[in-house]
Amino acid sequence: MVRRAVTLIWEDGLVEQLSLFDWPAAAAEEIAARVERAAAWVDLAPHWDEVEAVGAARQALADGFDPNRSIERAHVVGFAGEKVIELVTGIPAWYGGPQGDAADCPYLNLDVKTTRALRRPCLRQNVRGRRWHDFFALVTLDEARRRARLVGWASATEVRAAPVEPGYWGPMHVLPGNALHPGLP
């Protein structure tokens, strides 16, 4: 049974569709090892120019799309978290625009939430989100040191069951980082 599929587009143009169950055992073990290592800090310094460029491009689109939803460097912070997931899994991050409802990692229907909170990170999801994903991952970003780490993940059911607190854009479901599952779904 195929649970999830990944489309890989190689540099030579070859397009390959894989299910997670079609991966050789060695590849599955390598991804599991990468996810485990991501619990430690991931060095983003070699990728920082890309993070800044993609974040700035998204921010420029967002400013014209919905200026009320702009927070300074929010898209840089967001893409930094998505880049961590890419570096951990080897599956490319989504490089699209500020379409807040598109999955950051479509193969998992995963929405990556990134926070600058280093001591007590929390996963926050707007109660009135237009589209809910199957899974949410939380990444904490140490922007000054250009590093980040994967805190964990929760299912949409778990996020919906979380307590609601006031937030910047309205009421938010809030799950503390220590309540998340380790690694990725």
SEDREN-534185 format. One line per 2 residues: number of its first residue (from 1); for each residue x, y, z of N, C-alpha, C, O. Coordinates in steps of 0.02 Angstrom, whole numbers, padded with zeros to 5 digits. Example, Ala and Ser with C-alpha at 12.3 -4.5 7.8 and 13.67 -1.06 7.14 Angstrom:
! residues 2
1) 00660:-00284:00390:00615:-00225:00390:00660:-00165:00390:00712:-00166:00423 ~ 00642:-00112:00354:00684:-00053:00357:00645:00002:00394:00670:00057:00402 $
END
This chain:
! residues 185
1) 00043:-00059:00000:00000:00000:00000:00045:00062:00000:00093:00066:00038 ~ 00028:00110:-00042:00067:00172:-00047:00034:00223:-00001:-00023:00242:-00012 $
3) 00071:00245:00048:00045:00294:00096:00056:00365:00071:00010:00406:00075 ~ 00115:00380:00046:00132:00446:00021:00179:00438:-00037:00216:00389:-00041 $
5) 00177:00486:-00083:00220:00482:-00142:00264:00544:-00145:00245:00598:-00121 ~ 00321:00536:-00177:00368:00590:-00187:00385:00592:-00261:00399:00540:-00291 $
7) 00383:00651:-00291:00405:00659:-00360:00474:00690:-00358:00484:00745:-00331 ~ 00523:00656:-00387:00591:00681:-00390:00605:00702:-00462:00592:00664:-00509 $
9) 00632:00761:-00471:00653:00785:-00537:00728:00793:-00533:00754:00837:-00499 ~ 00764:00750:-00568:00836:00749:-00566:00864:00802:-00612:00829:00828:-00655 $
11) 00928:00819:-00603:00961:00871:-00642:00959:00857:-00717:00957:00903:-00757 ~ 00960:00793:-00736:00958:00777:-00808:00888:00777:-00836:00878:00758:-00894 $
13) 00838:00798:-00796:00769:00803:-00819:00727:00742:-00806:00666:00744:-00816 ~ 00757:00688:-00785:00720:00627:-00770:00671:00640:-00712:00690:00667:-00661 $
15) 00609:00620:-00721:00558:00627:-00669:00543:00558:-00643:00530:00511:-00681 ~ 00545:00551:-00577:00535:00486:-00546:00484:00492:-00490:00490:00537:-00448 $
17) 00435:00449:-00490:00384:00448:-00437:00399:00390:-00390:00403:00332:-00412 ~ 00408:00405:-00326:00423:00353:-00277:00372:00356:-00220:00351:00410:-00200 $
19) 00353:00299:-00196:00315:00299:-00133:00366:00292:-00077:00421:00268:-00089 ~ 00348:00312:-00017:00394:00304:00038:00410:00230:00050:00462:00213:00077 $
21) 00364:00186:00030:00375:00115:00040:00419:00085:-00015:00442:00028:-00008 ~ 00430:00122:-00071:00472:00097:-00125:00546:00112:-00113:00589:00087:-00149 $
23) 00560:00153:-00063:00630:00172:-00051:00669:00112:-00027:00645:00072:00013 ~ 00731:00105:-00052:00773:00051:-00026:00783:00061:00050:00781:00117:00075 $
25) 00794:00006:00084:00801:00009:00157:00857:00056:00177:00851:00092:00226 ~ 00912:00057:00139:00968:00100:00156:00948:00174:00152:00968:00213:00195 $
27) 00907:00193:00102:00885:00262:00096:00838:00280:00153:00844:00334:00181 ~ 00794:00235:00171:00748:00248:00227:00788:00256:00292:00771:00298:00333 $
29) 00839:00214:00301:00881:00220:00361:00920:00285:00361:00928:00316:00414 ~ 00943:00307:00303:00980:00370:00298:00935:00429:00317:00956:00474:00354 $
31) 00873:00429:00292:00826:00483:00309:00811:00482:00383:00809:00534:00415 ~ 00800:00423:00411:00788:00418:00483:00847:00445:00523:00838:00479:00574 $
33) 00908:00430:00500:00968:00455:00535:00972:00531:00529:00991:00564:00578 ~ 00956:00558:00471:00957:00631:00462:00907:00665:00508:00922:00717:00539 $
35) 00847:00636:00514:00796:00665:00557:00819:00664:00629:00809:00712:00666 ~ 00851:00609:00650:00877:00605:00718:00931:00657:00730:00932:00689:00783 $
37) 00975:00668:00681:01027:00719:00688:00997:00789:00691:01028:00834:00720 ~ 00939:00799:00661:00909:00866:00659:00885:00888:00727:00871:00947:00737 $
39) 00880:00842:00774:00863:00862:00843:00919:00906:00870:00908:00946:00916 ~ 00979:00899:00843:01034:00944:00858:01029:01003:00809:00987:01002:00764 $
41) 01070:01052:00817:01068:01111:00774:01091:01095:00703:01139:01058:00693 ~ 01055:01123:00654:01072:01117:00584:01104:01183:00563:01075:01237:00574 $
43) 01163:01180:00534:01200:01240:00513:01169:01267:00448:01173:01233:00396 ~ 01140:01326:00451:01110:01357:00391:01157:01407:00358:01141:01434:00305 $
45) 01215:01420:00388:01261:01470:00361:01278:01458:00287:01278:01506:00248 ~ 01292:01396:00266:01308:01386:00195:01249:01399:00148:01258:01408:00088 $
47) 01189:01402:00176:01128:01410:00136:01095:01478:00149:01041:01492:00123 ~ 01128:01521:00188:01094:01582:00211:01077:01630:00154:01025:01662:00157 $
49) 01120:01635:00103:01104:01680:00046:01039:01657:00012:00998:01699:-00006 ~ 01031:01592:00005:00970:01564:-00025:00909:01578:00020:00856:01598:-00005 $
51) 00917:01568:00085:00863:01581:00133:00841:01654:00128:00782:01669:00125 ~ 00890:01699:00127:00875:01771:00122:00839:01788:00056:00790:01825:00056 $
53) 00864:01761:00001:00836:01776:-00065:00765:01751:-00072:00720:01788:-00094 ~ 00754:01688:-00054:00686:01660:-00059:00639:01696:-00011:00582:01712:-00029 $
55) 00662:01708:00050:00621:01744:00099:00603:01814:00076:00545:01835:00083 ~ 00651:01850:00047:00638:01918:00022:00589:01917:-00036:00545:01960:-00041 $
57) 00596:01868:-00081:00550:01862:-00137:00479:01848:-00113:00431:01877:-00138 ~ 00472:01804:-00065:00406:01789:-00037:00377:01851:-00002:00318:01866:-00007 $
59) 00421:01886:00035:00398:01946:00070:00372:01999:00021:00321:02030:00033 ~ 00408:02007:-00035:00386:02056:-00085:00318:02037:-00114:00276:02080:-00124 $
61) 00307:01973:-00125:00242:01950:-00148:00188:01960:-00095:00132:01980:-00110 ~ 00206:01946:-00033:00158:01953:00022:00138:02025:00033:00080:02039:00049 $
63) 00185:02071:00026:00170:02142:00036:00115:02165:-00011:00073:02205:00008 ~ 00116:02139:-00072:00063:02157:-00119:00001:02114:-00110:-00054:02134:-00128 $
65) 00010:02054:-00083:-00045:02006:-00075:-00088:02024:-00015:-00149:02027:-00021 ~ -00058:02035:00042:-00095:02051:00103:-00049:02089:00152:-00018:02057:00194 $
67) -00045:02155:00146:00002:02192:00188:-00013:02187:00263:00031:02201:00303 ~ -00073:02168:00281:-00090:02162:00352:-00058:02100:00384:-00056:02093:00445 $
69) -00034:02054:00343:-00005:01992:00369:00071:01993:00369:00103:01941:00377 ~ 00101:02051:00359:00174:02055:00355:00205:02070:00422:00185:02118:00456 $
71) 00252:02030:00442:00293:02042:00501:00365:02044:00475:00383:02006:00430 ~ 00405:02087:00503:00473:02094:00479:00509:02027:00475:00514:01990:00524 $
73) 00533:02011:00416:00572:01951:00401:00534:01886:00413:00565:01833:00418 ~ 00468:01889:00416:00430:01828:00429:00442:01775:00375:00445:01715:00391 $
75) 00449:01795:00313:00458:01746:00260:00529:01718:00259:00540:01661:00238 ~ 00578:01757:00281:00646:01731:00289:00646:01679:00344:00674:01624:00335 $
77) 00615:01694:00399:00611:01647:00455:00574:01583:00433:00597:01528:00447 ~ 00518:01591:00399:00479:01534:00376:00518:01489:00329:00518:01428:00337 $
79) 00551:01520:00280:00589:01478:00232:00649:01445:00266:00668:01390:00245 ~ 00678:01476:00315:00733:01445:00352:00711:01378:00381:00747:01329:00378 $
81) 00650:01377:00410:00623:01314:00437:00612:01262:00383:00626:01203:00393 ~ 00586:01284:00326:00574:01238:00271:00641:01210:00244:00645:01152:00225 $
83) 00692:01253:00244:00758:01231:00220:00787:01177:00267:00820:01131:00244 ~ 00774:01183:00331:00796:01132:00379:00765:01065:00361:00799:01013:00360 $
85) 00700:01065:00347:00666:01002:00329:00697:00974:00265:00708:00913:00259 ~ 00712:01018:00216:00745:00995:00155:00814:00964:00170:00830:00911:00144 $
87) 00853:00997:00211:00920:00973:00227:00917:00907:00265:00961:00864:00258 ~ 00866:00899:00306:00859:00838:00347:00836:00779:00305:00863:00724:00311 $
89) 00787:00791:00261:00757:00735:00223:00788:00725:00155:00785:00671:00127 ~ 00819:00778:00127:00844:00775:00059:00790:00789:00008:00804:00787:-00052 $
91) 00729:00802:00030:00674:00817:-00016:00667:00892:-00021:00660:00925:00031 ~ 00668:00921:-00081:00670:00994:-00089:00611:01029:-00055:00555:01005:-00054 $
93) 00627:01087:-00027:00576:01131:00002:00533:01161:-00054:00554:01162:-00111 ~ 00474:01183:-00036:00430:01216:-00084:00453:01288:-00091:00458:01324:-00042 $
95) 00468:01309:-00153:00496:01376:-00165:00444:01425:-00189:00461:01478:-00216 ~ 00380:01410:-00181:00327:01454:-00206:00319:01517:-00165:00360:01533:-00122 $
97) 00266:01552:-00181:00254:01617:-00149:00218:01611:-00083:00212:01556:-00055 ~ 00192:01667:-00058:00162:01670:00008:00090:01645:00008:00045:01682:00028 $
99) 00078:01585:-00015:00011:01559:-00020:-00005:01521:00044:-00018:01461:00041 ~ -00005:01553:00099:-00007:01524:00165:-00040:01457:00172:-00031:01425:00224 $
101) -00079:01435:00123:-00114:01372:00131:-00082:01315:00093:-00106:01258:00097 ~ -00029:01328:00056:00006:01274:00020:00051:01237:00069:00081:01267:00113 $
103) 00054:01172:00060:00097:01132:00104:00170:01148:00090:00191:01152:00032 ~ 00210:01157:00143:00281:01170:00135:00317:01107:00111:00367:01112:00075 $
105) 00294:01050:00131:00321:00985:00109:00262:00944:00083:00234:00904:00120 ~ 00244:00955:00019:00182:00923:-00007:00181:00847:-00001:00127:00819:00006 $
107) 00239:00814:-00004:00238:00741:-00001:00210:00715:00065:00186:00659:00068 ~ 00214:00756:00117:00187:00737:00182:00124:00776:00200:00093:00764:00252 $
109) 00104:00824:00157:00052:00872:00174:00070:00903:00242:00030:00904:00288 ~ 00132:00928:00245:00162:00953:00307:00169:01028:00303:00196:01055:00255 $
111) 00146:01063:00354:00155:01135:00360:00210:01146:00412:00203:01126:00470 ~ 00264:01179:00391:00320:01192:00435:00309:01260:00469:00302:01311:00436 $
113) 00309:01260:00535:00304:01321:00575:00373:01335:00603:00405:01291:00632 ~ 00397:01396:00595:00463:01414:00619:00456:01471:00670:00418:01518:00660 $
115) 00492:01464:00724:00489:01514:00777:00560:01537:00794:00609:01500:00786 ~ 00565:01599:00817:00629:01624:00842:00638:01609:00916:00691:01622:00945 $
117) 00586:01583:00948:00589:01568:01020:00637:01509:01031:00625:01454:01006 ~ 00690:01521:01068:00740:01469:01078:00729:01431:01143:00746:01372:01147 $
119) 00702:01464:01194:00695:01431:01259:00632:01389:01265:00636:01331:01287 ~ 00575:01415:01248:00512:01378:01254:00473:01384:01189:00422:01418:01186 $
121) 00496:01350:01137:00461:01357:01072:00392:01325:01075:00381:01274:01107 ~ 00345:01356:01040:00277:01330:01035:00255:01328:00962:00271:01373:00923 $
123) 00218:01277:00945:00186:01273:00879:00121:01312:00884:00079:01298:00927 ~ 00112:01360:00839:00051:01401:00839:00017:01395:00771:00049:01402:00719 $
125) -00048:01382:00772:-00088:01377:00711:-00152:01416:00720:-00189:01406:00769 ~ -00166:01461:00673:-00226:01501:00676:-00288:01457:00677:-00295:01411:00636 $
127) -00333:01471:00723:-00395:01433:00729:-00436:01436:00664:-00468:01388:00644 ~ -00433:01494:00631:-00473:01504:00570:-00431:01491:00507:-00445:01520:00455 $
129) -00382:01448:00512:-00341:01431:00453:-00386:01409:00395:-00432:01370:00405 ~ -00371:01435:00335:-00413:01419:00277:-00405:01346:00255:-00452:01316:00230 $
131) -00346:01318:00265:-00334:01249:00246:-00290:01218:00299:-00239:01246:00319 ~ -00311:01160:00322:-00271:01124:00372:-00233:01068:00338:-00259:01035:00293 $
133) -00172:01058:00359:-00130:01005:00333:-00135:00945:00378:-00160:00949:00434 ~ -00111:00888:00354:-00114:00827:00395:-00066:00831:00455:-00080:00805:00509 $
135) -00009:00865:00443:00043:00868:00495:00072:00938:00499:00072:00976:00450 ~ 00098:00955:00558:00132:01018:00570:00199:01002:00602:00202:00962:00649 $
137) 00252:01033:00578:00319:01025:00608:00339:01093:00637:00321:01145:00610 ~ 00377:01091:00691:00402:01153:00722:00478:01153:00719:00511:01106:00739 $
139) 00504:01209:00693:00576:01220:00689:00591:01284:00728:00554:01333:00721 ~ 00643:01284:00768:00663:01344:00803:00726:01371:00769:00772:01333:00753 $
141) 00728:01437:00759:00781:01469:00721:00822:01516:00766:00794:01560:00799 ~ 00887:01506:00766:00934:01552:00798:00963:01593:00741:01015:01576:00713 $
143) 00929:01648:00724:00946:01687:00665:01016:01717:00671:01053:01720:00621 ~ 01036:01739:00730:01101:01770:00739:01158:01721:00723:01209:01741:00695 $
145) 01148:01657:00740:01200:01607:00727:01188:01568:00663:01226:01524:00645 ~ 01133:01585:00629:01116:01553:00566:01113:01477:00573:01145:01440:00535 $
147) 01075:01456:00622:01066:01385:00634:00994:01374:00657:00961:01420:00680 ~ 00971:01313:00651:00902:01296:00671:00900:01223:00691:00946:01185:00677 $
149) 00846:01205:00725:00837:01134:00742:00764:01116:00739:00719:01156:00751 ~ 00753:01054:00721:00686:01025:00718:00664:01009:00789:00696:00969:00823 $
151) 00609:01039:00812:00584:01027:00879:00541:00964:00880:00547:00923:00925 ~ 00497:00957:00830:00454:00898:00826:00394:00911:00782:00393:00959:00744 $
153) 00344:00867:00787:00285:00872:00744:00222:00853:00783:00225:00822:00836 ~ 00165:00872:00754:00099:00853:00780:00052:00843:00722:00060:00871:00668 $
155) 00002:00802:00733:-00050:00792:00681:-00100:00849:00685:-00103:00885:00735 ~ -00139:00857:00632:-00190:00909:00632:-00240:00898:00689:-00263:00946:00719 $
157) -00256:00836:00703:-00302:00820:00758:-00274:00844:00825:-00310:00872:00865 ~ -00209:00833:00835:-00178:00855:00898:-00175:00931:00903:-00185:00960:00956 $
159) -00163:00964:00847:-00160:01038:00847:-00230:01066:00861:-00237:01113:00901 ~ -00281:01038:00829:-00350:01062:00841:-00371:01053:00913:-00413:01091:00938 $
161) -00344:01002:00946:-00363:00988:01016:-00323:01031:01066:-00338:01031:01125 ~ -00273:01067:01041:-00231:01107:01085:-00269:01168:01111:-00316:01192:01079 $
163) -00249:01194:01169:-00280:01254:01197:-00275:01313:01148:-00228:01316:01108 ~ -00322:01358:01154:-00324:01418:01111:-00303:01478:01151:-00326:01489:01207 $
165) -00258:01519:01122:-00234:01580:01153:-00241:01637:01103:-00243:01625:01043 ~ -00243:01699:01127:-00244:01755:01080:-00178:01757:01041:-00125:01741:01068 $
167) -00181:01776:00978:-00121:01780:00936:-00122:01843:00894:-00170:01882:00894 ~ -00068:01853:00858:-00059:01913:00817:-00115:01920:00766:-00141:01975:00755 $
169) -00133:01864:00733:-00185:01866:00681:-00251:01836:00705:-00292:01816:00664 ~ -00262:01833:00769:-00323:01805:00797:-00308:01746:00841:-00250:01732:00855 $
171) -00359:01710:00863:-00349:01654:00908:-00306:01599:00876:-00313:01583:00817 ~ -00261:01571:00917:-00214:01521:00893:-00216:01459:00937:-00219:01464:00998 $
173) -00215:01400:00904:-00202:01338:00941:-00128:01339:00959:-00087:01355:00916 ~ -00111:01323:01020:-00041:01326:01043:-00021:01260:01075:-00051:01237:01124 $
175) 00032:01230:01048:00061:01169:01076:00133:01183:01095:00172:01204:01052 ~ 00152:01173:01158:00222:01183:01177:00267:01131:01142:00246:01075:01128 $
177) 00328:01152:01129:00375:01107:01095:00385:01040:01129:00396:00990:01096 ~ 00381:01039:01196:00392:00976:01231:00332:00929:01226:00335:00872:01251 $
179) 00277:00952:01196:00218:00909:01186:00218:00877:01116:00173:00838:01100 ~ 00267:00895:01075:00270:00870:01006:00304:00802:01002:00343:00784:01047 $
181) 00290:00765:00949:00324:00702:00935:00394:00719:00909:00402:00768:00873 ~ 00444:00680:00927:00511:00693:00900:00516:00676:00826:00478:00634:00801 $
183) 00562:00709:00791:00573:00694:00721:00517:00719:00676:00486:00770:00690 ~ 00504:00682:00623:00453:00698:00574:00404:00640:00569:00421:00583:00586 $
185) 00342:00654:00545:00293:00599:00538:00315:00549:00485:00280:00500:00473 $
END
